């Protein structure tokens, strides 16, 4: 909602002057770029690999918990504490793995930045060139339906951006 209000605020602020506004569909643009598809496939494979690693560690935690519950009655107090600490350590390891793989600064995020960011920068530069060449004050992203309530196809500059990218 804040994004929508912000957009209308900007449009209202410039409404006194004639401003040219266009839109592009970044999803359509990215779908046409083979490097992007390849990068997405690589990231998907990596995510599956990381998820398997987490599932294996979770299975280890489950196995330790079941074993502890089965042996609990037979264990001395010190042995029970030792086994609980062992289980806690494996659970901590699992938590660290999750954070290291899927966290905000995790391996998947870093790989996404390495593979996707250069493509996004290339697309952004092409959009900027189309905007400057066409003297547009704003170019909105129509793939984000939340930000665009209505548009006329005559202002769609997606094909112009694709041409600038060589597609």
GROMACS elastic network, one bead per residue, 0.5 to 0.9 nm:
[ bonds ]
;  ai    aj funct       b0    kb
    1     4     6  0.51402   500
    1     5     6  0.62872   500
    1     6     6  0.85752   500
    1   146     6  0.85076   500
    2     5     6  0.51105   500
    2     6     6  0.60351   500
    2     7     6  0.86392   500
    3     6     6  0.50352   500
    3     7     6  0.62500   500
    3     8     6  0.87041   500
    3   146     6  0.84290   500
    3   147     6  0.70431   500
    4     7     6  0.51880   500
    4     8     6  0.62729   500
    4     9     6  0.84972   500
    4   146     6  0.73774   500
    4   147     6  0.58570   500
    4   148     6  0.84310   500
    5     8     6  0.51564   500
    5     9     6  0.59668   500
    5    10     6  0.86336   500
    6    10     6  0.62477   500
    6    11     6  0.86177   500
    7    10     6  0.51988   500
    7    11     6  0.61685   500
    7    12     6  0.84751   500
    7   147     6  0.75932   500
    8    12     6  0.58656   500
    8    13     6  0.84100   500
    9    12     6  0.50656   500
    9    13     6  0.60527   500
    9    14     6  0.87018   500
   10    13     6  0.50647   500
   10    14     6  0.63940   500
   10    15     6  0.85072   500
   11    14     6  0.53212   500
   11    15     6  0.58987   500
   11    19     6  0.87366   500
   11   138     6  0.89633   500
   12    16     6  0.78678   500
   13    16     6  0.72628   500
   13    17     6  0.88381   500
   14    17     6  0.56122   500
   14    18     6  0.76381   500
   14    19     6  0.69722   500
   15    18     6  0.67957   500
   15    19     6  0.73394   500
   16    19     6  0.87730   500
   19   135     6  0.88499   500
   19   136     6  0.70401   500
   19   137     6  0.57445   500
   19   138     6  0.79774   500
   20   134     6  0.85046   500
   20   135     6  0.70430   500
   20   137     6  0.54260   500
   20   138     6  0.67979   500
   20   139     6  0.87568   500
   21   136     6  0.55437   500
   21   137     6  0.58838   500
   21   139     6  0.58135   500
   21   140     6  0.76982   500
   21   155     6  0.73936   500
   22   131     6  0.82566   500
   22   136     6  0.67809   500
   22   137     6  0.83558   500
   22   138     6  0.63083   500
   22   140     6  0.63425   500
   22   141     6  0.88759   500
   22   151     6  0.84716   500
   22   154     6  0.86881   500
   22   156     6  0.60079   500
   22   157     6  0.65241   500
   23   138     6  0.79104   500
   23   141     6  0.55402   500
   23   142     6  0.60874   500
   23   148     6  0.87404   500
   23   151     6  0.79757   500
   23   153     6  0.89888   500
   23   155     6  0.63636   500
   23   156     6  0.51567   500
   23   157     6  0.59188   500
   23   158     6  0.72406   500
   24    27     6  0.89190   500
   24    28     6  0.85797   500
   24    29     6  0.82900   500
   24   127     6  0.81372   500
   24   139     6  0.68919   500
   24   140     6  0.63407   500
   24   141     6  0.51441   500
   24   142     6  0.58037   500
   24   143     6  0.77121   500
   24   155     6  0.86246   500
   24   156     6  0.57393   500
   24   157     6  0.52977   500
   24   159     6  0.82308   500
   24   161     6  0.79163   500
   25    28     6  0.54263   500
   25    29     6  0.64118   500
   25    30     6  0.88147   500
   25   140     6  0.84885   500
   25   141     6  0.55703   500
   25   144     6  0.82084   500
   25   156     6  0.80800   500
   25   157     6  0.82733   500
   25   158     6  0.57776   500
   26    30     6  0.59805   500
   26    31     6  0.83886   500
   26   123     6  0.82156   500
   26   141     6  0.64181   500
   26   142     6  0.74869   500
   26   143     6  0.60932   500
   26   144     6  0.86824   500
   26   158     6  0.75910   500
   27    30     6  0.52194   500
   27    31     6  0.60471   500
   27    32     6  0.87498   500
   27   141     6  0.89790   500
   27   142     6  0.87448   500
   27   143     6  0.59031   500
   27   144     6  0.89197   500
   28    31     6  0.51344   500
   28    32     6  0.65223   500
   28   143     6  0.79757   500
   28   158     6  0.78015   500
   29    32     6  0.54036   500
   29    33     6  0.68657   500
   29   123     6  0.79016   500
   29   158     6  0.69101   500
   29   159     6  0.83053   500
   29   161     6  0.77311   500
   29   162     6  0.63604   500
   30    33     6  0.52801   500
   30    34     6  0.83233   500
   30    35     6  0.89574   500
   30    36     6  0.63011   500
   30    37     6  0.78830   500
   30   119     6  0.83314   500
   30   120     6  0.82760   500
   30   123     6  0.80583   500
   31    34     6  0.75182   500
   31    36     6  0.71950   500
   31    37     6  0.67933   500
   32    36     6  0.81800   500
   32    37     6  0.82722   500
   32   162     6  0.81641   500
   32   167     6  0.73530   500
   33    36     6  0.54081   500
   33    37     6  0.67187   500
   33    38     6  0.89229   500
   33   119     6  0.85164   500
   33   165     6  0.88195   500
   33   167     6  0.79394   500
   34    37     6  0.51745   500
   34    38     6  0.61875   500
   34    39     6  0.85656   500
   35    38     6  0.50390   500
   35    39     6  0.60182   500
   35    40     6  0.85406   500
   35   115     6  0.87395   500
   35   116     6  0.87398   500
   35   119     6  0.76881   500
   36    39     6  0.50191   500
   36    40     6  0.61007   500
   36    41     6  0.85945   500
   36   115     6  0.80761   500
   36   116     6  0.67412   500
   36   119     6  0.67931   500
   36   120     6  0.89261   500
   37    40     6  0.50797   500
   37    41     6  0.62258   500
   37    42     6  0.86643   500
   38    41     6  0.51204   500
   38    42     6  0.62471   500
   38    43     6  0.86613   500
   39    42     6  0.50545   500
   39    43     6  0.61715   500
   39    44     6  0.85773   500
   39   112     6  0.80284   500
   39   115     6  0.58151   500
   39   116     6  0.66522   500
   40    43     6  0.50500   500
   40    44     6  0.60651   500
   40    45     6  0.86068   500
   40   112     6  0.84204   500
   40   115     6  0.84346   500
   40   116     6  0.80324   500
   41    44     6  0.50297   500
   41    45     6  0.61867   500
   41    46     6  0.85513   500
   42    45     6  0.52024   500
   42    46     6  0.61789   500
   42    47     6  0.86270   500
   42   115     6  0.88935   500
   43    47     6  0.60712   500
   43    48     6  0.86186   500
   43   108     6  0.71910   500
   43   111     6  0.73706   500
   43   112     6  0.68326   500
   43   115     6  0.85475   500
   44    47     6  0.50622   500
   44    48     6  0.62676   500
   44    49     6  0.86714   500
   45    48     6  0.51360   500
   45    49     6  0.62449   500
   45    50     6  0.86803   500
   46    49     6  0.50156   500
   46    50     6  0.61378   500
   46    51     6  0.84851   500
   46   108     6  0.73349   500
   47    50     6  0.50777   500
   47    51     6  0.59848   500
   47    52     6  0.85591   500
   47   101     6  0.83848   500
   47   102     6  0.82858   500
   47   108     6  0.69724   500
   48    51     6  0.50299   500
   48    52     6  0.61845   500
   48    53     6  0.86912   500
   49    52     6  0.52053   500
   49    53     6  0.64040   500
   49    54     6  0.88484   500
   50    53     6  0.50688   500
   50    54     6  0.63629   500
   50    55     6  0.86862   500
   50    97     6  0.87259   500
   50    98     6  0.84303   500
   50   101     6  0.64939   500
   50   102     6  0.81906   500
   50   108     6  0.86013   500
   51    54     6  0.50717   500
   51    55     6  0.61217   500
   51    56     6  0.86082   500
   51    98     6  0.85916   500
   51   101     6  0.86734   500
   52    56     6  0.60871   500
   52    57     6  0.86030   500
   53    56     6  0.52086   500
   53    57     6  0.63630   500
   53    58     6  0.86660   500
   53    97     6  0.83356   500
   54    57     6  0.51227   500
   54    58     6  0.60755   500
   54    59     6  0.85811   500
   54    94     6  0.67120   500
   54    95     6  0.89539   500
   54    97     6  0.69415   500
   54    98     6  0.67621   500
   55    59     6  0.61196   500
   55    60     6  0.86353   500
   56    59     6  0.50723   500
   56    60     6  0.63790   500
   56    61     6  0.88374   500
   57    61     6  0.63809   500
   57    62     6  0.87111   500
   57    90     6  0.77947   500
   57    91     6  0.83321   500
   57    93     6  0.82643   500
   57    94     6  0.60650   500
   57    97     6  0.88378   500
   58    61     6  0.50139   500
   58    62     6  0.61864   500
   58    63     6  0.85711   500
   58    90     6  0.87778   500
   58    91     6  0.79067   500
   58    94     6  0.69032   500
   59    63     6  0.60554   500
   59    64     6  0.85749   500
   60    63     6  0.50850   500
   60    64     6  0.61861   500
   60    65     6  0.85866   500
   60    90     6  0.78898   500
   61    64     6  0.51758   500
   61    65     6  0.61396   500
   61    66     6  0.86386   500
   61    87     6  0.64946   500
   61    88     6  0.87300   500
   61    90     6  0.63620   500
   61    91     6  0.64261   500
   61    94     6  0.84164   500
   62    65     6  0.50703   500
   62    66     6  0.61265   500
   62    67     6  0.85123   500
   63    66     6  0.51821   500
   63    67     6  0.60742   500
   63    68     6  0.84729   500
   64    67     6  0.51210   500
   64    68     6  0.60284   500
   64    69     6  0.85944   500
   64    83     6  0.83675   500
   64    86     6  0.84962   500
   64    87     6  0.63600   500
   64    90     6  0.89632   500
   65    68     6  0.50584   500
   65    69     6  0.61340   500
   65    70     6  0.86089   500
   65    84     6  0.85537   500
   65    87     6  0.69597   500
   66    69     6  0.51006   500
   66    70     6  0.61582   500
   66    71     6  0.85939   500
   67    70     6  0.51430   500
   67    71     6  0.61243   500
   67    72     6  0.82463   500
   68    71     6  0.51372   500
   68    72     6  0.54871   500
   68    75     6  0.89919   500
   68    80     6  0.78931   500
   68    83     6  0.69801   500
   68    84     6  0.79763   500
   68    87     6  0.88481   500
   69    72     6  0.51476   500
   69    73     6  0.80660   500
   70    73     6  0.75545   500
   70    74     6  0.85927   500
   71    74     6  0.54318   500
   71    75     6  0.63442   500
   71    80     6  0.88956   500
   72    75     6  0.53948   500
   72    76     6  0.83259   500
   72    79     6  0.89704   500
   72    80     6  0.66537   500
   73    76     6  0.81300   500
   75    78     6  0.79805   500
   75    79     6  0.57098   500
   75    80     6  0.58723   500
   76    79     6  0.51445   500
   76    80     6  0.61332   500
   76    81     6  0.86666   500
   77    80     6  0.51147   500
   77    81     6  0.62866   500
   77    82     6  0.86426   500
   78    81     6  0.51143   500
   78    82     6  0.61313   500
   78    83     6  0.86653   500
   79    83     6  0.61306   500
   79    84     6  0.85267   500
   80    83     6  0.51846   500
   80    84     6  0.61249   500
   80    85     6  0.85956   500
   81    84     6  0.50606   500
   81    85     6  0.61370   500
   81    86     6  0.85877   500
   82    85     6  0.51426   500
   82    86     6  0.62388   500
   82    87     6  0.87343   500
   83    87     6  0.61845   500
   83    88     6  0.85048   500
   84    87     6  0.50705   500
   84    88     6  0.60460   500
   84    89     6  0.85595   500
   85    89     6  0.60849   500
   85    90     6  0.86908   500
   86    89     6  0.51087   500
   86    90     6  0.64023   500
   86    91     6  0.86841   500
   87    90     6  0.52077   500
   87    91     6  0.61808   500
   87    92     6  0.86070   500
   88    91     6  0.50106   500
   88    92     6  0.61107   500
   88    93     6  0.85815   500
   89    92     6  0.50259   500
   89    93     6  0.61985   500
   89    94     6  0.86401   500
   90    94     6  0.61824   500
   90    95     6  0.86449   500
   91    95     6  0.62340   500
   91    96     6  0.86701   500
   92    95     6  0.50280   500
   92    96     6  0.62141   500
   92    97     6  0.86145   500
   93    96     6  0.50779   500
   93    97     6  0.61616   500
   93    98     6  0.86775   500
   94    97     6  0.50886   500
   94    98     6  0.62683   500
   94    99     6  0.86841   500
   95    98     6  0.51744   500
   95    99     6  0.62819   500
   95   100     6  0.85953   500
   96    99     6  0.50786   500
   96   100     6  0.59273   500
   96   101     6  0.84284   500
   97   100     6  0.50425   500
   97   101     6  0.59461   500
   97   102     6  0.82349   500
   98   101     6  0.53161   500
   98   102     6  0.56700   500
   98   103     6  0.67849   500
   98   106     6  0.85252   500
   99   102     6  0.54762   500
   99   104     6  0.77437   500
   99   105     6  0.81600   500
   99   106     6  0.63106   500
   99   107     6  0.89600   500
  100   103     6  0.58387   500
  100   104     6  0.86604   500
  100   105     6  0.74081   500
  100   107     6  0.61473   500
  100   108     6  0.85494   500
  101   105     6  0.84463   500
  101   108     6  0.58276   500
  101   109     6  0.81201   500
  102   105     6  0.77993   500
  102   106     6  0.51958   500
  102   107     6  0.66711   500
  102   108     6  0.58320   500
  102   109     6  0.70301   500
  103   107     6  0.78310   500
  103   108     6  0.80061   500
  103   109     6  0.74679   500
  104   107     6  0.89889   500
  104   108     6  0.89073   500
  104   109     6  0.66376   500
  105   108     6  0.81626   500
  105   109     6  0.59686   500
  105   110     6  0.66696   500
  106   109     6  0.53701   500
  106   110     6  0.62830   500
  106   111     6  0.86965   500
  107   110     6  0.50943   500
  107   111     6  0.60854   500
  107   112     6  0.84962   500
  108   111     6  0.50997   500
  108   112     6  0.60389   500
  108   113     6  0.85874   500
  109   112     6  0.50152   500
  109   113     6  0.61999   500
  109   114     6  0.86433   500
  110   113     6  0.50890   500
  110   114     6  0.62237   500
  110   115     6  0.87123   500
  111   115     6  0.60929   500
  111   116     6  0.82242   500
  112   115     6  0.52333   500
  112   116     6  0.54569   500
  112   117     6  0.72617   500
  113   116     6  0.55526   500
  113   117     6  0.50694   500
  113   118     6  0.80157   500
  114   117     6  0.62061   500
  114   118     6  0.73211   500
  115   118     6  0.67422   500
  115   119     6  0.75495   500
  116   119     6  0.53417   500
  116   120     6  0.62300   500
  116   121     6  0.86787   500
  117   121     6  0.60211   500
  117   122     6  0.85328   500
  118   121     6  0.50322   500
  118   122     6  0.61811   500
  118   123     6  0.87033   500
  119   122     6  0.50569   500
  119   123     6  0.62929   500
  119   124     6  0.85880   500
  120   123     6  0.50659   500
  120   124     6  0.60238   500
  120   125     6  0.85400   500
  121   125     6  0.60785   500
  121   126     6  0.85849   500
  122   125     6  0.52006   500
  122   126     6  0.63324   500
  122   127     6  0.87297   500
  122   165     6  0.78743   500
  123   126     6  0.50909   500
  123   127     6  0.61827   500
  123   128     6  0.85599   500
  123   161     6  0.75607   500
  123   162     6  0.85752   500
  123   164     6  0.89603   500
  123   165     6  0.73265   500
  124   127     6  0.50051   500
  124   128     6  0.60689   500
  124   129     6  0.85952   500
  125   129     6  0.61757   500
  125   130     6  0.86651   500
  126   129     6  0.50597   500
  126   130     6  0.62382   500
  126   131     6  0.85594   500
  126   160     6  0.87317   500
  126   161     6  0.56396   500
  126   162     6  0.81110   500
  126   163     6  0.89428   500
  126   164     6  0.58530   500
  126   165     6  0.65712   500
  127   130     6  0.51153   500
  127   131     6  0.60789   500
  127   132     6  0.85803   500
  127   139     6  0.79930   500
  127   157     6  0.85204   500
  127   158     6  0.85666   500
  127   160     6  0.84765   500
  127   161     6  0.57391   500
  127   164     6  0.84288   500
  128   132     6  0.61069   500
  128   133     6  0.84940   500
  128   139     6  0.87256   500
  129   132     6  0.51120   500
  129   133     6  0.59470   500
  129   134     6  0.83790   500
  129   161     6  0.83299   500
  129   164     6  0.81839   500
  130   133     6  0.50994   500
  130   134     6  0.59252   500
  130   135     6  0.81447   500
  130   136     6  0.82335   500
  130   157     6  0.77120   500
  130   160     6  0.68016   500
  130   161     6  0.64414   500
  130   164     6  0.78719   500
  131   134     6  0.52269   500
  131   135     6  0.56463   500
  131   137     6  0.73802   500
  131   138     6  0.75559   500
  131   139     6  0.69341   500
  131   157     6  0.88614   500
  132   136     6  0.64487   500
  132   137     6  0.85290   500
  133   136     6  0.79505   500
  136   139     6  0.68685   500
  139   157     6  0.85215   500
  140   144     6  0.86732   500
  140   147     6  0.75881   500
  140   148     6  0.72425   500
  141   144     6  0.57832   500
  141   145     6  0.80193   500
  141   147     6  0.73721   500
  141   148     6  0.73767   500
  142   145     6  0.57438   500
  142   146     6  0.85054   500
  142   147     6  0.73061   500
  142   148     6  0.58815   500
  142   149     6  0.89293   500
  142   151     6  0.84442   500
  142   156     6  0.88401   500
  143   146     6  0.86285   500
  143   147     6  0.87308   500
  143   148     6  0.85013   500
  144   147     6  0.57542   500
  144   148     6  0.69635   500
  145   148     6  0.52807   500
  145   149     6  0.69506   500
  146   149     6  0.70492   500
  148   151     6  0.71657   500
  151   154     6  0.85058   500
  151   155     6  0.74129   500
  151   156     6  0.81621   500
  152   155     6  0.59203   500
  152   156     6  0.73150   500
  153   156     6  0.51578   500
  153   157     6  0.87882   500
  154   157     6  0.82866   500
  156   159     6  0.76030   500
  156   160     6  0.85452   500
  157   160     6  0.51468   500
  157   161     6  0.64112   500
  157   162     6  0.87571   500
  158   161     6  0.52187   500
  158   162     6  0.62741   500
  158   163     6  0.87116   500
  159   163     6  0.61397   500
  159   164     6  0.86358   500
  159   167     6  0.86749   500
  160   163     6  0.50704   500
  160   164     6  0.63061   500
  160   165     6  0.87157   500
  161   164     6  0.50158   500
  161   165     6  0.62888   500
  161   166     6  0.86720   500
  161   167     6  0.87712   500
  162   166     6  0.62078   500
  162   167     6  0.51652   500
  163   167     6  0.53637   500
  164   167     6  0.76398   500
